[in-house]
Amino acid sequence: MNERLRPDEAARALTEIEQRQEQVIEVALTPAWFWWVNAGLMVGLSAAVESRRPLVIGIGTAVFVTGVLAATGRVVIGALRRAQLRNRLLPPVGVLAILAFVAAILAASLPTSFALDAAGVRYPATCGVLLGATVMAVGGPLLMRYLRRLMLAGRVGGQR
Amino acid sequence: MIKPKFDELIHAPTRLSIVSLLAAAEWADFKFIRDSVGLSDSALSKQLTILDEAGYVEIRKGFVGKRPRTSARLTSVGRAAFEQHVAALREIVARAGASLLSP
């Protein structure tokens, strides 16, 4: 059959292979809403803690924990119910990108919070976390887009 | 370097789709494969059985709570065959490209 397979048929088969692998990669990517939800929960928790009122702190902590668990559970369990992405599809540069993303969130929130606190601004941690949350909400989807590109390039049949 | 080898078992349209999906995954759920490829339960079972008998896939049956859960993954033999098949397809396309470029 190899000898009889026309080049256009082979090209069509390669396209089919790429599209099927892309379906699995899409399953593994974190949706944009996840970043916005977590960013909002982070800001809410900081604001609750800085209110210094025990009841508000308690409610804020409960909402944060419940929200993070629900959002993460939905994303992780939803993906695992369908398919587990092959680990090798994520190259080391992808892992570095994830670490850089976490570092960027911390770099945006911590120094800002300390600087605002030193300047005597009210709610310094909330303002700092708001900046970090913005980095998360904007950067999360960008990170996913970058990882998607890396994984598409790394799949079998993905480098024609 | 992967040695190109055309695999007729993999190249059948539905099996090519199934194996391609599995190649990007550690394992995939039966329902996910069925819905992605657009097959009926029985058609997918039949194709998975053929791939299983060839030693290309491993089928796992288990329970999540009380619900039965079937998943499949490519074996190392299946993965190697798939990679060789992709290399063979690329070779066919490349050869055609080379013949088009040559005067």
Interface residues (C-beta under 8 A of the other chain):
Chain A: M1 N2 L5 P7 A10 A11 A13 L14 E16 I17 Q19 R20 Q21 Q23 V24 I25 V27 R81 R82 A83 Q84 L85 R86 N87 L89 R155 V156 G157 R160
Chain B: F6 E8 H11 P13 L16 S17 S20 L21 A23 A24 A25 E26 W27 A28 D29 K31 F32 S36 V37 F82 E83 V86 A88 L89 R90 I92 V93 R95 A96 G97
